[in-house]
Amino acid sequence: MVGALLLTLLVVAAPVSDDARAVGVLAVAGGATTLIVLGALSAHVGTLRQRLNERLVRHTLLGRMWPIFASAAEGLAGLRSARALAALSGWSVAVWTLNTLSYWTMLLALDLSLPLTAAMLIIVVTGLVAIVPSSPGYIGVFHFTIQQTLVQAYRVEPSIGLSYALLIHAVTYLGTTILGLLFLWREGLSLRNVAV
């Protein structure tokens, strides 16, 4: 939900063409519609399955896609509670805000005086690229995506764009890894215990 809001803000504020803006608006509208429909259907997944002809479900693309649909709808079932939705929204805003500020701070550290929306655009574009299967840790793909986003949208020098990509990747990976290891140690676990 917050990701959709972030994408909406980008569609309005980012320096993109009218065609890209139109695609962004359609993507936000389609995503929001999908979430609303899945949320509404989440209480009725079992009933819907029973109403569909078992042969139709078992021997068609719908049958192969059914587990994905049911899982998505089941995952959204908790959002029917206003309290759960408010808590999720609050935490989502906090996480997205911190992530955006960390990306923007790295831009400022490299003396790139770009707007906050530049950090948002980088996060959204790399998030979309991460959907596509890639190399482990998105090495190369992550860096190229960020570099080209900065070069194409903000006319940043390619070498500076690549430097930014390498630094933000290192900071996010190292930070997450170090925190993960500290919490494993705090819980009295080791990597060997977790792997089992």
C-alpha positions as CSV (number, residue, x, y, z in Angstrom):
1,M,0.0,0.0,0.0
2,V,2.8,2.4,0.9
3,G,4.7,1.3,-2.2
4,A,1.6,2.2,-4.3
5,L,1.6,5.6,-2.6
6,L,5.3,6.1,-3.2
7,L,4.8,5.1,-6.9
8,T,1.9,7.6,-7.1
9,L,4.1,10.4,-5.7
10,L,6.8,9.5,-8.2
11,V,4.3,9.5,-11.1
12,V,3.4,13.1,-10.1
13,A,6.8,14.5,-9.1
14,A,9.6,12.6,-11.0
15,P,11.0,14.0,-14.2
16,V,9.5,11.5,-16.6
17,S,7.8,11.7,-20.0
18,D,4.0,11.8,-20.3
19,D,4.0,8.2,-21.6
20,A,5.9,7.0,-18.5
21,R,3.6,9.0,-16.3
22,A,0.6,7.3,-17.9
23,V,2.1,3.9,-17.4
24,G,2.7,4.7,-13.8
25,V,-0.9,5.8,-13.3
26,L,-2.1,2.6,-14.8
27,A,0.3,0.5,-12.7
28,V,-0.9,2.2,-9.5
29,A,-4.6,1.9,-10.5
30,G,-4.1,-1.8,-11.4
31,G,-2.2,-2.6,-8.3
32,A,-4.7,-0.9,-6.0
33,T,-7.6,-2.6,-7.8
34,T,-6.0,-6.0,-7.5
35,L,-5.4,-5.5,-3.7
36,I,-9.0,-4.4,-3.2
37,V,-10.4,-7.4,-5.1
38,L,-8.2,-9.9,-3.4
39,G,-9.0,-8.3,0.0
40,A,-12.7,-8.5,-0.7
41,L,-12.4,-12.1,-1.9
42,S,-10.2,-13.3,0.9
43,A,-13.1,-14.3,3.1
44,H,-14.7,-16.3,0.3
45,V,-11.8,-18.3,-1.1
46,G,-13.1,-21.6,0.1
47,T,-16.7,-20.9,-1.2
48,L,-15.4,-19.7,-4.5
49,R,-13.3,-22.8,-4.9
50,Q,-16.4,-25.0,-4.2
51,R,-18.5,-23.1,-6.7
52,L,-16.1,-23.6,-9.5
53,N,-16.4,-26.8,-11.3
54,E,-13.6,-29.1,-10.0
55,R,-12.8,-30.2,-13.6
56,L,-12.5,-26.5,-14.7
57,V,-10.1,-25.8,-11.8
58,R,-8.1,-29.1,-12.0
59,H,-7.5,-29.1,-15.8
60,T,-6.9,-25.5,-16.7
61,L,-4.6,-22.6,-16.2
62,L,-6.9,-21.5,-13.4
63,G,-6.3,-24.8,-11.6
64,R,-2.5,-24.2,-11.8
65,M,-2.8,-20.6,-10.7
66,W,-5.3,-21.3,-7.9
67,P,-2.8,-21.9,-5.1
68,I,-1.2,-18.5,-5.9
69,F,-4.5,-16.8,-5.8
70,A,-5.6,-18.5,-2.6
71,S,-2.3,-17.7,-0.9
72,A,-2.5,-14.0,-1.9
73,A,-6.1,-13.7,-0.7
74,E,-5.4,-15.6,2.5
75,G,-2.5,-13.2,3.2
76,L,-4.7,-10.2,2.8
77,A,-7.4,-11.6,5.2
78,G,-5.8,-10.0,8.2
79,L,-6.3,-6.5,6.6
80,R,-10.0,-6.7,7.1
81,S,-9.4,-5.5,10.7
82,A,-9.1,-1.7,10.9
83,R,-6.6,-2.0,13.8
84,A,-4.4,-4.4,11.8
85,L,-4.6,-2.2,8.7
86,A,-3.6,0.9,10.7
87,A,-0.7,-0.9,12.4
88,L,0.5,-2.3,9.1
89,S,0.2,1.2,7.4
90,G,2.1,2.9,10.2
91,W,5.0,0.4,10.1
92,S,5.0,0.5,6.3
93,V,5.3,4.3,6.3
94,A,8.1,4.1,8.9
95,V,10.1,1.5,6.9
96,W,9.6,3.3,3.5
97,T,10.5,6.6,5.0
98,L,13.7,5.3,6.6
99,N,14.7,3.5,3.4
100,T,14.1,6.6,1.3
101,L,16.0,8.8,3.7
102,S,19.0,6.4,3.7
103,Y,19.1,6.4,-0.1
104,W,18.8,10.2,-0.2
105,T,21.5,10.6,2.5
106,M,23.9,8.6,0.3
107,L,23.0,10.8,-2.6
108,L,23.9,13.8,-0.5
109,A,27.1,12.1,0.8
110,L,28.3,12.0,-2.8
111,D,27.4,15.6,-3.3
112,L,24.5,14.9,-5.5
113,S,22.0,17.6,-4.7
114,L,19.0,15.7,-6.0
115,P,15.4,15.9,-4.7
116,L,14.0,13.4,-2.3
117,T,12.0,12.0,-5.2
118,A,15.3,10.8,-6.8
119,A,15.8,8.4,-3.9
120,M,12.2,7.3,-4.2
121,L,12.6,6.7,-8.0
122,I,15.7,4.6,-7.4
123,I,13.9,2.5,-4.8
124,V,10.9,1.9,-7.0
125,V,12.9,1.1,-10.2
126,T,15.3,-1.3,-8.4
127,G,12.3,-2.9,-6.7
128,L,10.6,-3.5,-10.1
129,V,13.9,-4.9,-11.5
130,A,14.3,-7.2,-8.5
131,I,11.1,-9.0,-9.6
132,V,13.0,-10.4,-12.5
133,P,15.2,-13.4,-11.7
134,S,18.8,-12.2,-11.5
135,S,22.3,-13.0,-10.3
136,P,22.8,-13.7,-6.5
137,G,22.5,-10.5,-4.5
138,Y,21.5,-8.7,-7.8
139,I,25.2,-8.0,-8.4
140,G,25.5,-6.1,-11.6
141,V,21.8,-5.7,-12.3
142,F,21.2,-3.6,-9.2
143,H,24.2,-1.4,-10.0
144,F,23.3,-1.0,-13.7
145,T,19.7,-0.1,-12.8
146,I,20.7,2.5,-10.3
147,Q,23.4,4.0,-12.6
148,Q,21.0,4.2,-15.5
149,T,18.2,5.7,-13.4
150,L,20.5,8.5,-12.2
151,V,22.0,9.0,-15.7
152,Q,18.7,9.0,-17.6
153,A,16.5,10.9,-15.1
154,Y,18.9,13.3,-13.5
155,R,21.9,13.5,-16.0
156,V,24.4,12.3,-13.4
157,E,27.8,11.2,-14.7
158,P,27.8,7.4,-15.3
159,S,30.9,6.9,-13.0
160,I,29.2,8.8,-10.2
161,G,26.0,6.8,-10.7
162,L,28.0,3.6,-10.5
163,S,29.8,4.8,-7.4
164,Y,26.5,5.5,-5.7
165,A,25.1,2.1,-6.7
166,L,28.2,0.3,-5.3
167,L,28.1,2.3,-2.0
168,I,24.4,2.0,-1.3
169,H,24.5,-1.8,-2.1
170,A,27.5,-2.2,0.3
171,V,25.9,-0.2,3.1
172,T,22.6,-2.0,2.9
173,Y,24.1,-5.5,2.6
174,L,26.7,-5.0,5.2
175,G,24.3,-3.3,7.6
176,T,21.7,-6.0,7.3
177,T,24.3,-8.8,7.6
178,I,26.0,-7.3,10.7
179,L,22.6,-6.8,12.4
180,G,21.5,-10.3,11.5
181,L,24.7,-11.8,12.9
182,L,24.3,-9.7,16.1
183,F,20.8,-10.9,16.6
184,L,21.8,-14.5,15.9
185,W,24.5,-14.2,18.6
186,R,22.1,-12.5,21.0
187,E,19.7,-15.4,20.6
188,G,22.4,-17.9,21.2
189,L,22.2,-19.3,17.6
190,S,24.8,-19.9,15.0
191,L,24.7,-20.1,11.2
192,R,25.0,-23.9,11.5
193,N,21.9,-24.0,13.8
194,V,19.9,-21.9,11.5
195,A,20.8,-24.0,8.4
196,V,19.5,-27.1,10.1
